[in-house]
Amino acid sequence: MEIVACDRPAIWDRYVRLHPQGGPFHLFGWKNVFEKTYHLPAYYLMAVDSPSGQASAAPSPFQIKGILALALVCSPGRRRRLVSLPYLDVAGVLADDRRGESRLIEEAIHIARSKRARWIELRQAAPLACHSLAPASGKTMIDCNLETMVGSWQVSSHKAGLQRPLPSDSRQLMQSFKSKLRSQVKKAMKNGLTCESGGTELLPAFYGVFARNMRDLGSPIHHYRFFETVFATFGDRACVVLVRRKLDPVAASVVLLYGNRSHNPWASSVKDFRKLGTNMLLYWAMLAHACDHGMDIFDFGRSSPGAGTYVFKQQWEARPTPLYWYYLTLDGDPVDPMAETLSFTAWKRLPVWLSRLIGPHVRRHISL
């Protein structure tokens, strides 16, 4: 088995779609998003079996044994790290077996050392096979070669994903809600709110809501080009869901369609209008959009267990699943998973126009 740098998006994406744990954030297109928006060096690695020794020439999907995408993030005071992948909920290693997984992580360690990265961060939807608990003793078992290459292994489940199964159409979906939830959605409609979905023509409206909400939360905002590139890369598999009060955008989100699942990585609302039920109508519109496009599962994205967003998503009958964020420290002290933050008190005092201007220069260094 050898590890090769992949420059064939179609082969990569086919492996992702065939893998049971593959998802939208594993797709090759994110390399384009990171490089075009923030000029982050990205490394797309493939584990390939080829008895003929020609693996690097033209590997087929059936020779691929695993993939791992990484981006190099540099933050003042936090030094360099390789993340799989920054800004997204989950990516990490996809592999056929433990051997492929270990070989990809070994190569990631070599890259990290060559780039003077202090640690590697792998955001996994499921535990790594090469870092597991022995059934008898309960002790952590790490592949021998990896154990000698890494100073410390940490795994944190401080974030959880939330998903809910969907019925075949939005009418059944509404009927499945508890009466209180149905009344809240209907109240938002009676308050004169309307919803729509579309493509890039709605991006300016989405970004206006997003920028205002991020400023109110004290969070630096992504560059507008980040979302432009997402839509340019994924085409009609990306859409904006928008809630208006008369003509004014008051809540908005970006939804990504993947297979039979609909994913919502970014959603925001203007706090001045939330009493009208903007968030309730936005989430209803996203769920209804997913049903009407034949999706079987709606993924609400990540939240911290117990946080307000986590509780809000649970009322839509979302089922939590732990996420496994691994930190492989190569030198120095272990990483504090809670040290990185997206919330700064002083940021809330900025005018929105200024937060939009300087936010992307800060946001590129924050991997959350």
Secondary structure, 3 states (H helix, E strand, C coil): CEEEECCCHHHHHHHHHHCCCCCHHHCCHHHHHHHHHHCCCEEEEEEECCCCCCCCCCCCCCCEEEEEEEEEEEECCCEEEEEECCCCCCCCCEECCHHHHHHHHHHHHHHHHHCCCCEEEEEECCCCCCEEECCCCCCEEECHHHHHHCCEEEEECCCEEEEEECCCCHHHHHHHCCHHHHHHHHHHHHCCEEEEEECHHHHHHHHHHHHHHHHHHCCCCCCHHHHHHHHHHHHHHEEEEEEEECCEEEEEEEEEEECCEEEEEEEEECHHHHHHCHHHHHHHHHHHHHHHCCCCEEEEEEECCCCHHHHHHHCCCCEEEECEEEEEECCCCCCCCCCCCCCCHHHHHCCHHHHHHHHHHHHCCCCC
